Amino acid sequence: MSRKNDSSIKGNAGAPWSATPTEQRAYRSLQSRLSQIARFCVRVQSAFIDLTRFSHLIQSSSPELNEILCRARIRTDIGDHLPTLFAESLSLQPRLIVELGVCSGESTFVFERVARLSGARCVSVDIEDSSRVSQDRQWLFVQSDDLKFAKEFPAWCRQNGLPTEIDILFIDTSHFFEHTVQEIEHFFPLLAPVAKVIFHDTNQRRIYFRKDGSMGVGWNNRGVIAALERYFNKSFNEKEDFIDLVDGWLIRHYAKCSGFTILTRIAFKSNG
């Protein structure tokens, strides 16, 4: 389940009308040219920001966090969220991290350092061979369809000497509604009583903005946030940052940089 990035643009498969093959080819050609123009405008805008703004790199006493802060300066569709991903994951002191979707390894880079500091094991799953993304000893890669792997997960964990409950679940795969719904159905029962589930691409736009004002080219799709709306049986405005508390889940959403949504399962104290 590979992640989409700025160079992987999801366009329409064909013309939105009943068209002849010639008209369909012309439509796809137009879509391709518009994408090229959009990418060029994005590069120009980013270069202008670099020329007119100067930002100091915040230094941390933690070497691991410094590495992540440096990585986050690279403009990707998830770069803005890497420090948040680190802080949210480390705060739970996890034993087991499961990452669905690897691609170029941006989130894997963060989870390596979380695992190093917390003593956790990190399991990454992707249908593509991403086994060379990391050489960290705490990292395990599984090349598989994630829904198929979910069915085998408890037995697989026991065979590999791992905890069978997931503390941190990160989902960044196909971004399609039905697939995300199934991921929730398959993996949420595998979560620990206190756990966090983190979704990327919960505010996908053809043109998205980062915190520094720069733009990126993506694709219009509400698949992930719509799956969360179905699970919680309520509507969300993914275009704005928000905090909500629904059915024992604390939900924090960040709209920038394609959207980033963190679900924290709260273990409320009994009044008895």
Secondary structure, DSSP 8 states (H G I E B T S, - for coil): -----TT-----SS-SSS--HHHHHHHHHHHHHHHHHHHHHHHHHHHHHHHH--------S-HHHHHHHHHHTS--SSGGGHHHHHHHHHHT--SEEEEE--TT-HHHHHHHHHHHHHT-EEEEEESS--TTS---TTEEEEES-HHHHHHHHHHHHHHTT--SSEEEEEE-S---HHHHHHHHHHHGGGEEEEEEEEEE-SSB-SEEE-TTS-EEE---B-HHHHHHHHHHTS---TTS-EEEEETTEEEEEE-STT-EEEEEE-------
